Amino acid sequence: MKRSSSGSASAISGLVGVWAFPAAAQAVTAGEGAAASFLMLMTERFEFTFAQLPALGAHLLALPQVVGGRTALLLVGIVVAGLVAEGIARLILSRARVSAFDRLASKTPLRAFLRALLLDVLALVALAVAGRLVLGQLGTPDSVAGKLGSLVLHTLVYWRGFNLVFRAFLRPSTPEGRIAPVDDGAARRLLVALNLVVLLPMLASLAARALAATGANREITSAAIMLYVPVIAVLLLLIVWRYRLDMAAWLTAMVPSTGFSRQLKLDAARNWWMAGLAFYALLGLAAVYAALTESGTAARGMATIESALVALLLFETLMHRITRHIVSELPMAGDVVADCVRLLVRLYVAILVAEALMVRVLAAATPEEWGPHDRGAKIAALSAVAIYAGWRFLKYRMDSYIASNPLPSADVSGDSEEDVQVAASRLRTLMPLLRVVAGATIAVVGGLLVLSELGVNITPLIAGASVFGLAVSFGSQSLVRDIVSGIFFLAEDSFRIGEYVDCSKVKGTVEGFSVRSLKLRHQNGQLHIVPFGQVGHITNFSRDWTVVKFNIAFANGTDVELLRKTVKKIGLQMMEEPTFKPILLQPLKMQGVVDIKDNSLIVRFKFMARPKNPTMVQRMAIRRMYDQFPALGIQFATGNNYLFPVPATPSVPPQAAEAAPKAAE
């Protein structure tokens, strides 16, 4: 009778297999090769597993006699005692946890997080102890009851351990200690979702191991897995869909507020559920495949990927919580270290996911074949982190230097008597260009180094870049001329930002430059952009020193010697004043009478000063002469021409010195 029922079951399962997989059956009958063999194997395995359903039913009906009522009550007691002990311990330690948050969360959030996590670990220890006490009542570990008790206790401890970590990040009842950037309602919902995502696969694994512990063979266990795995997969898909908005709020809150890829990251964070649905669908298929082939390699690979991604999410959240309160215009050293640690962890997770996908899930390589690739990937990851760390610290030092050496102000008033910086230093002038060149060099060289560590032949890349560069040099001769001319101008320190220069065709204050052009701001406001290749020569009016000469008309009969002594006295007094001492190099003095015109004496004066604002010195000198000369009997001419400005090379033109901005960027 049994043989007849077994034969009919096999026939029915065969018909179901052909009906459920018509494409597979057709491939088996018509196709050849590896694909056809694989489909034939899967069809046979499905028929064989489906034929074990009657045996599975019989085994489940016999479980009450195998387990017994007392054992079932003790198994439930393990769960109840553990959860009650954990709840009591958590209640007792709640005041200490809240106190730690109140004292440390605002100052040292990481310390508060670790202290609260330690208190939660104590509650988990209480759960394990209580469950262990009940487990001791089930008999020896080798008995069926002992094996089932150990499975239940281990599953309970693992689940509550994950719950401990999730609760430490979400903290639904204590928002001041929350690490995840979500509100109270989202924190409660996400805690439920994460617990379900972890608990459902654990229950599936517990069911399979419990069947094996009660005497079920592999075929019966595979048949059971075929029944409940699709249900669990559907539940996981529903969880992803139900809580997609809450998780999207978590992910979008961690996207940086700046960056060229911000919008791309926001879109990925909002639409994460698409990848989640695809992942858990593949996880269900991997579990079914494992049941058919009696090999859990693919399922374990998908579980490894899931664990790695969850761990990466928690790590990124913790790093975001630690660094989000650091507000500064410059990237601080702590941010640089945090970014390097982030990159290292991300690359490690990527390598782990690649290994699980290629070796376990797809079986594209054996562990021995994947070994060299794994070592190369880890060396490449360490190289990438070292290169990135070097660039970030170099950029940090460059940005710090730029911030501590600001450019000259562009709105300096012409009559200001402050010690105004006219031109930037040579290093400050070149620093933006050096930063771009250093970044490009590190990116290219570092990229080639990482590719070589990954096993990519970089020789064609270098040869192709050389050919491309040669083609560009021939096709863009003017561009190459501009760049080469700019390199020589910069190497010779011909100008700096904030200096007033004359480039033959145009002149103005240097506002900035690129690798091929120079930006000049004219004193009237126009901005000239001059390619370096078109600059014939540069006359720099702001370098080292300048001589200012000017003429004043005095009345006929003026005592020239008294005028000379008085001007000399005024010049020496200005040399000793703190306002003019750092500017004047030679005092104001009279050169002599240069002309007699319209019953007046034309007298020339001069002084040497640094090119910071010489017209301000000139105006102050004339003002003092105007205040002191009448009391000494020195009269200015009353005719039409009483003041004759005399521009003298290499002095700054008076109109440029008064109106030109001293710097801009």
C-alpha positions in Angstrom: 0.0 0.0 0.0 2.8 2.4 0.9 4.6 1.5 -2.3 1.5 2.3 -4.4 1.0 5.6 -2.7 4.6 6.5 -3.1 4.5 5.7 -6.8 1.3 7.8 -7.3 3.0 10.7 -5.4 6.0 10.4 -7.7 3.8 10.5 -10.8 1.9 13.5 -9.5 5.1 15.3 -8.6 6.4 14.7 -12.1 3.3 16.1 -13.7 3.4 19.1 -11.4 7.1 19.6 -12.3 6.4 19.5 -16.0 3.3 21.8 -15.5 5.2 24.3 -13.3 8.3 24.4 -15.5 7.3 23.9 -19.1 10.3 25.9 -20.3 12.6 23.7 -18.2 11.0 20.5 -19.6 11.3 21.8 -23.1 15.0 22.7 -22.5 15.6 19.3 -21.1 14.1 17.5 -24.1 15.5 19.7 -26.8 18.6 21.4 -25.4 22.0 20.1 -24.8 25.0 21.4 -22.8 25.5 22.8 -19.4 22.2 24.8 -19.3 20.1 21.8 -20.3 21.9 19.6 -17.7 21.3 22.2 -15.0 17.6 22.5 -15.8 17.3 18.7 -15.8 18.9 18.5 -12.4 16.6 21.2 -11.0 13.5 19.5 -12.4 14.6 16.2 -10.9 15.4 17.8 -7.6 12.0 19.5 -7.5 10.2 16.2 -8.2 12.2 14.4 -5.6 11.6 17.1 -2.9 7.9 17.4 -3.8 7.6 13.6 -3.3 8.8 14.1 0.4 5.7 16.0 1.4 3.8 13.0 2.7 6.9 12.0 4.8 7.1 15.6 6.1 3.4 15.5 7.2 4.0 12.2 8.9 7.0 13.6 10.7 5.1 16.6 11.9 2.3 14.5 13.2 4.8 12.4 15.2 6.5 15.4 16.8 4.2 15.5 19.9 5.4 12.0 20.8 9.0 12.9 20.1 9.1 16.2 22.0 6.5 15.8 24.7 4.4 18.3 26.6 6.9 19.0 29.3 9.7 19.7 26.8 7.4 22.0 24.8 6.5 24.0 28.0 10.2 24.3 28.9 11.0 25.5 25.4 8.4 28.2 25.7 9.7 28.9 29.2 13.2 29.6 27.8 11.7 32.4 25.7 9.4 33.8 28.4 12.0 33.7 31.2 14.6 35.3 29.0 12.4 38.1 27.8 11.1 38.8 31.4 14.6 38.9 32.8 15.7 41.2 30.1 12.7 43.5 30.7 13.3 43.6 34.4 17.0 44.4 34.0 16.2 47.1 31.4 13.7 48.6 33.8 16.2 48.6 36.6 18.9 50.2 34.5 16.7 52.7 32.8 17.4 55.5 35.3 21.2 55.0 34.9 20.8 55.1 31.1 18.8 58.3 31.1 21.3 59.9 33.5 24.2 59.0 31.2 22.3 60.6 28.3 21.6 63.8 30.3 25.2 64.2 31.4 27.1 63.1 28.3 25.0 63.3 25.2 25.5 67.0 24.6 29.3 66.9 25.2 30.6 63.5 24.3 27.8 61.6 22.4 30.1 58.7 21.6 30.8 58.1 25.3 27.1 58.3 26.1 26.3 55.8 23.4 28.9 53.4 24.6 27.8 53.7 28.2 24.1 53.1 27.3 25.2 50.2 25.1 27.0 48.6 28.1 23.9 48.9 30.2 21.9 47.1 27.5 24.5 44.4 27.4 23.9 43.7 31.0 20.2 43.2 30.2 21.2 40.8 27.5 23.4 38.9 30.0 20.4 38.6 32.3 18.3 37.1 29.4 21.1 34.6 28.7 21.3 33.6 32.4 17.6 33.2 32.8 17.3 31.1 29.6 20.2 29.0 30.6 18.6 28.2 34.0 15.5 26.9 32.2 17.6 25.1 29.6 19.2 23.1 32.5 15.8 21.5 33.2 15.6 19.9 29.7 18.2 17.2 30.4 21.5 16.4 28.8 22.7 18.4 25.8 22.8 15.2 23.6 19.1 14.5 24.1 16.4 15.8 21.7 15.1 18.1 24.3 18.5 19.5 25.1 19.3 20.1 21.4 16.0 21.9 20.9 16.5 24.0 24.0 20.0 25.0 22.9 18.6 26.0 19.4 15.9 28.1 21.0 18.2 29.8 23.5 20.8 30.6 20.8 18.2 32.0 18.5 16.7 34.1 21.3 20.1 35.4 22.3 21.1 36.2 18.7 17.8 38.0 18.1 18.0 40.1 21.2 21.6 40.8 20.5 20.6 42.4 17.2 17.7 44.1 18.9 20.2 45.5 21.4 22.2 47.1 18.6 19.1 48.4 16.7 17.7 49.8 20.0 21.0 51.5 20.7 20.8 53.4 17.5 17.1 54.2 17.5 16.2 54.7 21.2 12.4 55.2 20.7 11.8 56.4 24.3 15.0 58.5 24.8 15.5 60.8 21.7 18.4 62.6 23.4 20.5 59.5 23.0 19.3 58.5 19.6 22.0 58.0 16.9 19.7 57.5 13.9 18.5 60.9 12.4 14.8 60.1 12.7 11.8 61.2 14.8 10.2 59.2 17.6 7.5 57.6 15.4 9.9 56.6 12.7 12.3 55.2 15.4 9.5 53.0 16.8 8.5 51.7 13.4 12.0 51.1 12.2 12.9 49.2 15.4 9.9 46.8 14.6 10.9 46.5 11.0 14.6 45.7 11.7 13.6 43.2 14.3 11.3 41.4 11.8 14.0 41.4 9.1 16.4 39.7 11.5 13.9 37.4 13.3 12.1 35.9 10.2 15.3 34.3 8.7 16.3 33.2 12.2 13.0 31.4 12.6 13.4 29.8 9.2 16.9 28.5 10.2 15.5 27.4 13.6 12.8 25.4 11.9 15.2 23.6 9.6 17.6 22.8 12.5 14.8 21.7 14.8 13.5 19.2 12.1 17.0 17.8 11.9 17.3 17.6 15.6 14.0 15.6 15.9 15.2 13.0 13.4 14.1 14.4 10.0 16.4 13.5 7.1 17.7 16.0 4.5 14.9 15.3 2.1 12.2 16.0 4.6 13.9 19.2 5.8 14.3 20.4 2.2 10.6 19.8 1.6 9.8 21.9 4.7 12.0 24.7 3.5 10.3 24.6 0.1 7.0 25.3 1.9 7.8 28.1 4.3 10.7 30.0 2.6 8.3 31.6 0.0 6.1 32.7 2.8 9.0 34.3 4.7 10.3 35.9 1.5 6.9 37.5 0.8 6.8 38.8 4.4 10.2 40.3 4.0 9.1 42.0 0.8 6.0 43.4 2.6 8.2 44.7 5.3 10.4 46.5 2.8 7.4 48.1 1.2 5.6 48.9 4.4 8.6 50.8 6.0 10.2 52.2 2.9 9.4 55.8 3.8 10.8 55.6 7.3 14.0 54.1 6.0 14.2 56.7 3.3 13.9 59.4 5.9 16.9 57.8 7.8 19.0 57.6 4.6 18.2 61.0 3.3 19.0 62.7 6.6 22.6 61.4 6.3 23.2 62.8 2.8 25.7 65.7 3.0 24.2 69.2 2.4 26.9 70.0 -0.1 28.6 68.1 -2.9 28.2 67.6 -6.6 26.6 64.2 -6.1 24.1 65.3 -3.5 21.1 64.9 -5.8 22.2 61.5 -6.9 22.6 60.4 -3.3 19.2 61.8 -2.4 17.5 59.9 -5.3 19.3 56.7 -4.3 18.2 57.2 -0.6 14.6 57.8 -1.5 14.4 54.8 -3.9 16.3 52.3 -1.8 13.3 50.1 -1.6 13.7 49.0 -5.2 17.1 47.4 -4.4 15.5 46.1 -1.2 12.7 44.3 -3.0 15.1 42.8 -5.6 17.6 41.7 -2.8 15.0 39.8 -0.7 13.4 38.3 -3.8 16.9 36.9 -4.7 17.4 35.8 -1.1 14.2 33.8 -1.3 15.3 32.2 -4.6 18.7 31.4 -3.1 17.0 29.7 -0.1 14.8 27.6 -2.5 17.9 26.8 -4.5 19.7 25.7 -1.4 16.7 23.4 -0.5 16.7 21.8 -3.9 20.4 21.2 -4.1 20.9 20.6 -0.3 23.7 23.2 -0.5 23.3 26.4 1.5 26.2 28.2 0.0 24.2 30.7 -2.1 21.8 31.4 0.9 24.8 31.9 3.2 26.3 34.3 0.6 23.1 36.4 0.5 23.0 36.4 4.3 26.6 37.6 4.4 25.7 40.4 2.0 22.7 41.4 4.1 24.8 41.4 7.3 27.5 43.5 5.7 25.0 46.1 4.3 23.2 46.4 7.7 26.6 46.8 9.5 27.6 49.5 6.9 24.3 51.3 7.6 24.9 51.4 11.3 28.5 52.4 10.9 27.6 55.3 8.6 24.9 56.4 11.0 27.4 56.4 13.9 30.0 58.4 11.9 27.3 60.8 10.8 26.2 61.3 14.5 29.8 61.9 15.6 30.8 64.4 12.9 27.5 66.3 12.2 28.0 68.9 14.9 31.5 69.9 13.7 30.8 73.2 12.0 33.8 75.0 10.3 34.6 76.7 7.1 37.6 74.5 6.7 37.6 70.7 6.9 39.0 69.9 10.3 41.5 67.1 11.0 38.8 65.1 12.6 36.7 65.2 9.4 39.7 64.1 7.4 40.2 61.1 9.7 36.5 60.3 9.7 36.4 60.3 5.9 39.4 58.1 5.6 37.8 55.6 8.1 34.6 55.7 6.1 36.4 55.0 2.9 38.3 52.1 4.4 35.1 50.5 5.8 33.2 51.0 2.5 36.0 49.4 0.5 36.1 46.4 2.9 32.4 45.9 2.7 32.6 46.1 -1.1 35.3 43.4 -1.1 33.3 41.3 1.3 30.1 41.6 -0.9 32.1 40.9 -4.1 33.6 37.7 -2.5 30.2 36.5 -1.3 28.6 37.2 -4.7 31.3 35.7 -6.9 32.2 32.7 -4.7 29.0 31.7 -2.9 26.1 33.1 -4.7 27.1 32.9 -8.4 29.8 30.2 -7.9 31.8 32.0 -10.6 35.1 31.1 -8.8 36.3 28.7 -6.1 37.8 30.1 -2.9 41.2 29.1 -4.2 40.6 30.9 -7.5 39.3 34.0 -5.8 42.2 34.2 -3.3 44.6 36.2 -5.6 41.8 38.6 -6.6 40.9 39.0 -2.9 44.5 39.9 -1.9 44.8 42.3 -4.9 41.6 44.0 -4.0 42.6 44.4 -0.3 46.0 45.8 -1.4 44.3 48.1 -3.8 41.9 49.2 -1.1 44.7 50.0 1.3 46.5 51.9 -1.5 43.4 53.9 -2.3 42.9 54.8 1.4 46.5 55.9 1.7 46.3 58.0 -1.4 43.0 59.5 -0.3 44.4 60.3 3.2 47.5 61.9 1.7 45.4 64.1 -0.6 42.9 65.1 2.1 45.7 66.1 4.6 47.5 67.9 1.8 44.3 69.7 0.8 43.6 70.5 4.5 47.0 72.1 4.9 46.5 74.1 1.7 43.1 75.3 2.7 44.4 76.2 6.2 47.2 78.3 4.6 44.7 80.0 2.3 42.4 80.8 5.2 45.2 82.1 7.4 46.6 84.3 4.5 43.6 86.1 3.1 43.8 88.0 -0.2 44.0 91.8 -0.1 40.7 93.6 0.3 39.2 94.8 -2.9 37.3 97.7 -1.3 40.2 99.6 0.4 39.4 103.3 0.5 41.9 105.5 -1.1 42.3 107.8 2.0 42.7 105.0 4.5 45.7 105.3 6.7 45.8 101.7 7.8 48.6 99.3 7.0 46.8 97.7 4.1 48.1 94.6 2.4 48.4 95.3 -1.3 49.7 92.1 -2.8 49.5 88.5 -1.8 52.6 86.4 -1.2 53.9 84.3 -4.0 52.9 81.0 -2.3 49.4 82.4 -1.6 49.1 83.5 -5.2 50.1 80.0 -6.5 48.2 78.0 -3.9 44.8 77.6 -5.7 46.6 76.5 -8.9 48.9 74.2 -6.9 45.9 72.6 -5.3 44.3 71.8 -8.6 47.5 70.4 -10.1 48.2 68.3 -7.0 44.7 66.9 -7.0 44.8 66.0 -10.7 48.2 64.4 -10.3 47.3 62.4 -7.3 44.0 61.3 -8.9 45.7 60.1 -12.1 48.8 58.4 -10.5 46.7 57.0 -7.7 44.1 55.6 -10.1 46.7 53.9 -12.2 48.3 52.4 -9.1 45.0 51.1 -7.8 44.1 49.6 -11.2 47.5 47.9 -11.4 46.9 46.3 -7.9 43.5 45.0 -9.2 45.3 43.2 -12.0 44.4 45.7 -14.8 47.1 46.2 -17.4 47.7 49.9 -17.3 50.3 50.0 -20.1 47.6 50.5 -22.8 46.1 53.3 -20.7 49.4 55.1 -20.4 50.1 54.7 -24.1 46.6 55.9 -25.0 47.0 58.9 -22.8 50.3 59.7 -24.4 48.8 59.5 -27.9 45.8 61.6 -26.8 48.1 64.2 -25.3 50.2 64.4 -28.5 47.1 64.8 -30.6 45.8 67.6 -28.3 49.2 69.4 -28.4 49.2 69.4 -32.3 45.6 70.4 -32.5 45.6 73.1 -29.9 48.9 74.9 -30.4 47.5 78.2 -29.1 46.3 76.5 -25.9 49.7 74.8 -25.4 51.4 78.2 -25.9 49.1 79.8 -23.4 49.8 77.1 -20.8 53.6 77.1 -21.3 53.8 80.9 -21.2 51.7 80.9 -18.0 54.1 78.3 -16.4 57.1 80.5 -17.1 55.4 83.7 -15.9 54.4 82.0 -12.7 57.8 80.4 -12.3 59.5 83.9 -12.7 57.1 85.4 -10.1 56.1 88.1 -12.6 52.9 89.1 -10.7 50.9 88.2 -7.7 47.2 88.6 -6.8 46.6 92.2 -5.8 49.4 93.8 -7.8 48.8 96.5 -10.4 50.4 95.4 -13.7 50.5 96.6 -17.3 50.3 93.9 -20.0 50.9 96.1 -23.1 47.3 96.1 -24.3 45.5 96.2 -20.9 46.4 97.0 -17.3 44.8 96.6 -14.0 44.9 94.8 -10.7 45.5 91.0 -10.7 42.4 89.3 -9.5 43.3 85.8 -10.3 44.5 83.4 -13.0 44.1 79.9 -14.4 46.5 77.7 -16.3 46.0 79.6 -19.5 44.7 83.1 -18.7 45.2 86.1 -16.4 42.4 88.2 -14.9 43.0 91.9 -14.6 40.5 94.4 -13.0 40.9 97.9 -14.5 40.6 100.8 -12.1 37.3 101.8 -13.8 35.8 98.4 -13.1 36.3 96.4 -16.3 37.5 92.9 -16.0 40.1 91.8 -18.6 40.9 88.1 -19.2 44.2 87.9 -21.1 45.6 84.6 -22.4 49.2 84.2 -21.3 50.2 83.6 -24.9 49.1 87.1 -25.8 51.1 88.8 -23.0 54.2 90.4 -24.6 55.6 91.8 -21.4 54.5 92.7 -17.9 55.2 95.9 -16.2 54.6 95.5 -12.4 53.8 98.8 -10.6 53.4 97.1 -7.2 56.7 95.4 -6.7 59.4 96.4 -4.1 59.1 100.3 -4.2 57.8 103.3 -6.0 59.0 106.9 -6.4 56.3 109.6 -6.4 57.1 113.0 -7.8 54.8 116.0 -7.9 55.0 119.8 -8.5 53.5 122.6 -6.5 53.4 126.3 -7.6 54.5 128.9 -5.0 54.3 132.7 -5.0 57.2 134.6 -6.6 59.7 135.6 -4.0 59.3 132.5 -1.8 62.3 131.7 0.5 63.4 128.5 -1.3 65.8 127.5 1.5 63.2 127.9 4.2 60.8 125.9 2.0 63.5 123.1 1.6 64.1 122.9 5.4 60.4 122.9 6.2 59.7 120.1 3.7 62.6 118.1 5.0 61.3 118.5 8.6 57.8 117.4 7.5 59.3 114.4 5.7 61.4 113.3 8.7 58.3 113.6 11.0 56.3 111.4 8.7 59.1 108.8 8.7 58.9 108.5 12.5 55.1 108.1 12.7 53.8 104.6 13.1 51.3 105.1 10.2 53.9 106.0 7.6 57.0 104.3 9.0 56.4 100.9 7.4 55.5 102.6 4.1 58.1 105.3 3.5 61.5 104.2 2.4 62.9 107.7 1.8 61.4 110.9 3.4 59.7 113.6 1.5 62.2 116.2 0.2 62.4 119.0 -2.2 64.3 118.5 -5.4 64.3 122.2 -6.4 62.8 124.8 -8.6 62.0 123.3 -12.0 60.3 126.2 -13.7 59.1 129.8 -13.4 55.8 130.4 -14.9 53.1 133.0 -14.6 54.9 134.9 -11.8 55.1 131.6 -9.8 57.8 129.2 -8.8 57.3 125.6 -9.8 58.9 123.4 -7.2 59.3 119.6 -7.4 59.0 117.2 -4.5 59.5 113.5 -4.2 59.5 110.6 -1.8 60.1 106.8 -2.0 57.5 104.4 -0.6 56.4 100.9 -0.7 53.6 100.4 -3.3 50.8 100.1 -0.7 49.0 103.4 -1.3 51.5 106.1 -2.2 48.9 108.6 -3.1 47.7 108.6 0.5 51.2 109.6 1.6 51.2 112.3 -1.1 47.9 113.7 0.0 48.9 113.8 3.7 52.2 115.5 2.8 50.4 118.2 0.8 47.9 118.7 3.6 50.6 119.3 6.1 52.4 121.7 3.8 49.1 123.6 3.4 48.7 123.8 7.2 52.3 124.8 8.1 53.5 127.0 5.2 51.2 130.1 5.7 52.5 130.5 9.4 56.1 130.6 8.1 55.3 133.1 5.4 55.5 130.7 2.5 52.6 131.5 0.1 51.2 129.3 -2.6 50.7 130.7 -6.0 47.4 132.3 -6.7 47.4 131.7 -10.4 45.6 129.0 -12.3 48.4 126.4 -12.1 49.3 125.7 -8.6 49.7 121.9 -8.7 51.3 119.9 -11.4 51.3 116.1 -10.9 54.4 114.5 -12.5 54.0 110.8 -13.2 57.4 109.1 -12.9 58.1 105.5 -14.0 57.9 103.1 -12.2 55.4 104.9 -10.0 51.8 103.8 -9.9 49.6 106.1 -11.9 47.7 108.4 -9.5 44.3 107.5 -10.8 45.2 103.8 -10.6 46.5 104.0 -7.1 43.4 105.8 -5.9 40.7 103.9 -7.8 42.1 100.4 -8.5 41.1 97.7 -6.1 44.0 96.4 -4.2 42.9 92.7 -4.6 39.9 90.7 -5.4 39.0 87.1 -5.5 
